Amino acid sequence: MLRILLVDDDTNLRDALEAVIVAAGHDVVPAGNGLEALAAAVTCPPQVIVSDVHMPVLEGPEMLHILRAVPQFLQVPVVLMSGVQATAGIFADRLLRKPFEPATLLESISSLVESTDDPSLEVSLAPTPFPIGSGLHAEVPAAATECAAHIRRGLQLIGEQETHLDELRRRRINTSVAQQEYDALVGCVIALARLETAAMATEVFPGLPSLRQRLPRPRAQ
């Protein structure tokens, strides 16, 4: 049995796919958008990610890019789903064009893991190499891991704040301040992920100006 993170803003499709995946013997962690998926990934680390490409709040490729910045999620196989023709720069282990038969998704998941008998998937299932700027990458250079711990902590805080928001809503307490804090956390994590991308680009393409060179120097006190 695999733990599969299933992300799609179409509730009907997500529920239908969840039923099929569960019937096949797997455990499903559902999420309605990229932000929900980030919190879910921290709470229940997935062994496979199945995500829609275009979603409100945070789209699939950017959500995956943030997760890829954390080494824990670097080797997790990914299946992306899209209702439009795939565009250059969007890559995954599998890309399914909607609509598709549910069996096609199950076959895609099976084909990603059939090369190993290890149910934890802690093997070298390296995804297809992702070009810089695609939002995904298969291998993070050493210089690009500086933000990983902060991103991981940010994801944990997002999950905790989401739980806090749910509790406030349940008790019918005004959530405006808590929502602002939640939005700020999300913005910080996204910014850190983009900094990590810049660091990786500098490592892979040494001719590019470094991130520190592009940032303004602090004023002397």
N, C-alpha and C positions, 0 to 999 in steps of 0.2 A: 504494500500500500504506500502511495506517495502522498505527501502534503502539497496540494496545488493551490497557488494564489491565483484566483480568477477575478479579473478586473474588467468591468464593462458598465457603462452608464445606462445601457438598455436593460431595464429590470427583467423584462420578459425573456430576452435572449439569455441573460446571465442565469436566471432560474432554470431555464431549459437545459443549458449546458451543465449547470451544477448537478441536475438530476441525472444526466447521462454519465458524468464523471463519477458520481457517487455510486451509481449502479455498477460501474466497472470496478468498484472496490477501492477507490481512492478517497482521501479526505480533502474537502474543499474549504478554503478560506475565501469568502466572497468580499469584494470591494466595489463600490460604485464609481470611483474615480481615482486618479493618481494619488491624491492626498490620503484618502482612506487606505489605499494600498501600502503607502509608506508606513503608516502606523501598524497595519496588519502584519507587515513583513517583520517588524521589530518584535511584535508580540508572539507571532507564530512563524518563525523563519521557514520559508517555502523551499521545497526541493525542485519544483518546476513553477515557472511563472507563465500564465496565459493572460494576455492583456489586449484590449482594444487599442488602436492607435489614436483615434481622435475622440477626446473626452473633454467635458468642461472642467474647469478649475486647474487641472494639471494633466497634460496629455501623456499617453503611454510612453513614448520615447524619452521624454524628459524625466518621468518618474523612474524609468529604468536606468537612466544615466545617473541619477542621484544614488540609487541602490548600488550601481557598479562602483561608486566611489568608496564603498565599504568592502574591504577584502572578503568579508563573510559571504557576500552575495555575488562575488565576481564570477564564480564558476556555475551559477545556477542557470540551467537551460531555459531559454525563452521562446515562447510561441506568440507572435503578434498576429492580430486579426484586424482587417481593414475592409470597409465597405467601398473604398475607392481604389483606383489603380495605384499600386505602390509607386512612390516617388524615390528618386535617388537620395541616398543619405539615410534611409530607414532600413536597418538590417536586424536580423534575428536568426536564431537557429532554424526556425520555420516561420513562414509568413503565409497566412491563410486569407484568401479573398472571400469576403462575405457575399452572398450566402454560401454556406457549405454544409455538407452532411455532418451530423455529430460524430459519426464513425471516423470521419477524416481527422477530427481533432484527436480522438483516442489513438489513431494510428500514428499521428505526429508525435504525441507524447511517448508512445511506446518506442518509436524509432530513435528517440533521443536517449533513452535509457537502456535499450536492449543490449548495448555493448558492455554492460557491467552487471554483476550480480550483487553489487553493494547497494542495499536499499537506501543508504544515506547519501548516495551520489557523490561521495567525497573522492572523486577521481578526476582525471584530466579530460573532462568533457568541455574543452575550450570552445566557446562560441566562434562563429565566423568573425575574422578580424574586422573591426569597425574603423572606418576612416575618421580622422580628426574632423570635428564639426558635425558628425552624424548624431550626436547625443548618446552614443554607446561606444564602448571600446572593450576589447577582449583582454587586454593586458595593461596593467597600470605600471609605468616606470617608477623606480624608487623615489624620484624627486616629486612625483605626483601624489604620494600617499600622506603628505604632511597634514592635509585637512581631514583625513579619514576618521580619526578619533572624534573630532568635533562634529562631523556629519553624523556619525553613529549616535553620539549623545543627543544631537538635535532631533534625530528620528525618535529616540526614546522619549524626549520631552514632548514631541508632537503627540505621541500615543498617550502619554499621561494627561496632557491638556485636553485631548479629545474625550477621554474618560471623565475628566472634570466637567467639561461642557455638558456631556450627557447627564451627569448627576444634577447639575444646575437646572437643566431643562425639565428633568423629572420632578424636581421640587418646585418648578415654576418660579425660579429666581431669574432676575434679569441677567442676561449673558453678554451684554455689550462689551464690558471691560475684558472678560475672559476671552471673547471672540477676537478682540483686538490683539491680545497676547498670543493667541493661537496663530493669527495671520502673520504676526511679527516673527514667530518661530519658523513658520513655513518660509517666509521670505529670507530668513537667515540661512536656512538649510540650502535653499536654491542658490543663494549667492555663494555659499561655500563650495557647492558643487561646480559652479561656473569658474571659481578660482582654481579648483582642482583641474578643470579642463585646460585652463590657461597654463598651469604648471606642466601638465602633460605635453601640451603642444610645444613648449619651450624645450622639454627634454627630447622629444622626437625630432624637432626641427631646431637645432642649435642656432641657426641663423636668425631666428626671431628674437626681438628684444625681450628680455626677461620681464616677468611680472613686476618685480621690484623696480626695474628701470622705468616702467610705465606709470608707477604710482607716484604721487607727489611726495617729496621729501618732507618729513615733519619739521616744523619751525623750531629753531633753537629757543630754549627757555631763557 
